[in-house]
Amino acid sequence: MSKLLVKHDNSKRRLTITWPEGYSSEYPYIWLRHHLFHPATGRPEQGTDDDCLIIEPIEAAELSEAVLQEELLVLRWANDGAETHHDLLSLRKSCLMKKSRSGRRRIPVLWGKPEAKEFPWTRVSELNKPIKRFHIFRRLRDFGIILLDGLGDAPGTLLDIASCFGPIRRTHYGELFDVRSLPKDNSGEGENIGATASNSQAPHIDEDYRDNVPGISFFHCIKAAPNDRGASIYLDGFAASERLRKRDPSSFKFLTNVPLMSKADRNPLERFRSRTRSIAVDDDDVVRGVSMSDRVLPPLDLPIELVEPAYCALASFQKEIYDYSKALELVLKPGQCVVFDNQRILHTRRSFEPSDGERWLQQLSVDRDEFNNSLQVLALQTGHPKEAEYEQDSGLLTQVRMPVEPTNSSQ
């Protein structure tokens, strides 16, 4: 670290570090002085009853000296006599240049049928070994899907298995939900559709009528439909989005910018409404979340001039989503479980004949932030600290940091 070159410019309120490899990182003074703030006690000059404000007048900061002390950069501030200490390795990891910031985000691994054929089945007992569990979790994060075997066919088993991924999510369905076929003559509103039906379905994500859409979903097979019917189908929504971007960029742009309504009011206890983008991208334009479910998509509530473009964009996207030539298709057997990112992977099933015998899966979910936390804590515990430093993917909640013109006070 002795070959570092450190310069500061009080007129621009920027400190520049040129690293031994030749590239430079810039740091605004206000960002460096943020290190005076302690999350428990606030700033040094604050009294015990003062409000914990970390923002100070940006133009007040003036640096008198920047000194290298082994692995530390010591900054002495002329405006108030304060001194901040900065670990050089941490500064390098926190570089604010675009390439460095993008490098702190994982890029999803896109897949289609050829890659899906190579997806391994993993014995659920492997989750008991921390290093094995880390690799399983990392694969789930990168590909959006993993296949588990050896759970047995006892109802409720999934609650114990899934808990190592994170706390089990509870909704108005409860924690554990049965996807179990009913006889065709079972009548009543909400019957013989969705989870209780035997007909084929369009690829979809689950429950995108919620503000916080379910994250990591688990489908555990208790009973398989006879005669190898009722096959499960999974498609990579991110790969479908990229195909749409290439083939129809205007529809891609529309769906990444215009939130659409989803709703559920299938019985007297359901009154869910939510708007979300069909394709969520981050400010690097990387797809981070997908929302599509025909069963909870009402007639569109949009300004009239956007209605026809919205339907055209959705139809174009569905051409990619409904392309089963890109899908993973399998007939789940009792004891097998598919774990997938519900904000990326669309799922569906083939039809089956319920009079031949029932098809019974059990389903639950873990929130994405809880799973990401479990993965990164496990990364630290198993000697993979870099994996614990990636920015956690927010899925459909990904926000785009739009470029803005700086104000006079921040120039």
Secondary structure, 3 states (H helix, E strand, C coil): CCCCEEEEECCCCEEEEECCCCCEEEEEHHHHHHHHCECCCECCCCCCCCCCCCCCCHHHCCEEEEEEECCEEEEEECCCCCEEEEEHHHHHHCCCCHHHHHHCCCCCCCCCHHHHCCCCEEEHHHHHCHHHHHHHHHHHHHHCEEEEECCCCCCCHHHHHHCCCCCECCECCECCEEEECCCCCCCCCCCCCHHHCCCCCCCECCCCCCCCCCCEEEEEEEECCHHHCCCEEEEEHHHHHHHHHHHCHHHHHHHHHCCEEEEECCCCCCCEEEEECCEEECCCCCEEEECCCHHHCCCCCCCHHHHHHHHHHHHHHHHHHCCHHHCEEECCCCCCEEEEECCCEEEEECCCCHHHCCCEEEEEEECHHHHHHHHHHHHHHCCCHHHHCCCCCCHHHCCCCCCCCCCHHHC
